[in-house]
Every structure is written in structure tokens, then in C-alpha cells.
Amino acid sequence: MGASVSAATSTSQAPVAGRASARPAARAPGGRRGPGPAWRKRAEIFFFVAPALLLFLFFVVWPIVKAVQFSLYRWKGFGPLVDFVGLKNYVSVLQNDVFTGALQHNLTIVVLSILIQLPLGLAIALLLNRKMWGQGVLRTIIFVPYVLAEVIAGVVWFQLLQPKYGVIDTILGAIGLQGPPQGWLGTPDKAMIAVIVVLTWKYLGLAVILFLAGLQGVPEELYEASQLDGASWWQIQRKITIPLLGPTMRTWGFLSMIGSLQLFDMVWILTKGGPANATTTMATFLINEGTKRQNFGIASAASVILFVIALVLALVYQRFVMRRDTHDPAPRKKAKR
């Protein structure tokens, strides 16, 4: 009897418990259901990302779209776009000897910047990484040219490289040497050399600072252990320092490559692409076509080509050079279900 009563009681309470568990979740004050954690997180992300995304769309994506549009027309900068020429502007740019020469100059600057600044910056960084007198002053002296505005640095070097009465020619004359009669910036076969020297002076500080920052991440225990094993200074640098500094050097190489492809201000101030287009870059070419010759269609096509070249080289560099820095070398094991 008692067992049957308890069973009936339990069966009668089961629907009640089911109905109680099926009640809707508590609503927020005011009768509205409160936002879940996922929606709140998405709203916060959108709130903080939206301003930057709008700026990116307005200052990066929209100019690229307009440049592509202008490159399809023959346009002098005034009036509506009515003279549609399709890809003729691109063909004209690629068949232009000045542009192909400018592309060669950019690639030359890319290669020479890496070949000169990489070993020189690494050597200076290794020297300044050691405890020495005046270490902070030397770091400041090396880094100051990089923080100077390109206009200021270009004007200073333009005055230093003036023929006969410039500081460089004056110093050379004092030791019995003589500069080019037309000046370093006025002689076609000397102008690019002068530009490379100025660029090395200007941007070497960035390489040194980045390498010094990378050296701070090398554990001292590795140096101490290698010294106890009898390794020489050169063996320590070759086997420990340089391999561990690899990610920093590859990152600097990427920045140097992109900056060399987009080089404009220093060359424009020093030579404006001359003499006889000996120092023309792709950026100075499109500025000349757009501002001086009013060929905005040609200039836009050149800018699009410059963008595509930089993008392709950047993707190739990241794919083959920076692959070990951007991909996890150790494959992750799949979790067992």
C-alpha cells in the first residue's frame, strides 16, 4: 500500500517538474530578453573595429578603386570620364622605356639596400650590444638619421653634394681628389651611387634598432654554455646569434623591400629622377606623368602596376622567406572525440 502511494505521488510530481523546467528564461528588466554573451562580444568587437575599418576603406580601398577607374580612361584631370580606352594606358606604361628603367632602378635599390644595410646593420648592432663607454650616445647618433624627415635629410644632402662648393667636394679637394665636374647628382653614372649612399645613411638606423631589439631576446645562458664549451666569438655569432636573429632580419628585409619599391621623396628631393632619368623610380614616373604632363590615366595605370608588383613581391616573400615565422612548424594533433 505504501509503495503504491509513493509511486503514485512520484508519477504525479513528474509532470510538475517537467513543466517547471520548461519555463522560459528570465527576462531582463523592461520585458526584453537580455543579450547573450556571443552577441555582446560581437557588438564590442564591431564597436572597436568599425572606426579603423571605415578609415581603411576610405583611405586605402576607395583610392585603389578610383585609381583603377581612372586608368581605364584618357583623362587630363578636368571634366567627366568620357574617353574610355580600356587597357591601352597599361600597354603604354609597360612599353615606356622610362617606366621599365624606373622598375629596374627600384629593383636595384631593393637588392643593394639588403646587401649593404643587412651586414652593416648587423655588425653595428653586435658592436653596440656589448657593454662599452658611450653606448647610448652611439645608438642615438645612428638612429637620428632615420627619425629625421625625408625632406630635411634630402635638402641637407642636396647641399652637401653640390659641385665645387659643396662640403663633399671641398673635403675631396683638400685631400687631392676631385668630384665629377657636373656634381654627384648631375652625372648619370654617379647619381644612383649618390642616392644609394644617402638611402643607406638614412635607413641604416632602422636595421640597427631592430637588430638590437632582437638581440635582447637571445638568452644569456646560451652564450655562457657555448663559452664553457670553448666556442669562439665568431662560432657563437654564427651558430647562436644569427639563427635566433633570423625572424628579425626577415621582418626587416620585408620592410626594406616594400619601402624601396615605393621610394619617392628622397629621390624627388635629390634629383627629381634625373639626370636623363638615371634615378627615376616608379613613384617619380607616375608623379611626373600626373602633375607635369597631366596624363592622369597613364599615372593611374602606373600606380596600379606599382601596387600589383609590390603586392606580388610581398606575397612571394611571405610565402617563401617568412613561412617559418608565420606558420606553426609543429603540426597540431587532432583532439580525440
Beta strands, then each sheet from edge to edge (+ up, - down):
end
